[in-house]
């Protein structure tokens, strides 16, 4: 026994529409049966989609909460590092080692460029970050006003809406 799929149900409806029946009653009964099968299967697919949408929203909420927690933990870690560094410097301590050798905290020398006033930086030291992409809103307006836009067109679509 094979599972009834929405694809198969749609094919059955199309086949019934294309088939020549001897009587109108036979045609109506057959169409009613295959359309009924299609609707039952489609309802199952819609129920699954609704369930997946709930799962999607739940996961998005979980990701948002976890992202917030991650941000808080990172901020706390940085705050603790700053706290430790300030107090080590105030006490004149440059290195702390764990008794069991599992970790060590120490200062290392480093250098960083600090921008004091970006407006004073010469142009030779500036770089441009350019991202180009099609402006679909402008393209739509141009096409709707009768202008031809190479590489683009307005396409009619039917979007399934499930409430």
Buried (B, 14 or more C-beta within 10 A) or exposed (E): EEEBEBEBBBEBBEEBEEEEEEEEEEBEEBBEEBBEBBEEBBEEEEEEEEEEEEEEEEEEEEEEEEEEEEEEEEEEEEEEEEEEEEEBEEEEEEEEEEEEEEEEBEEEEEEEEEEEEEEEEEEEEEEEEEEEEEEEEEBEEBBEEEEEBEEEEEEEEEEEEEE
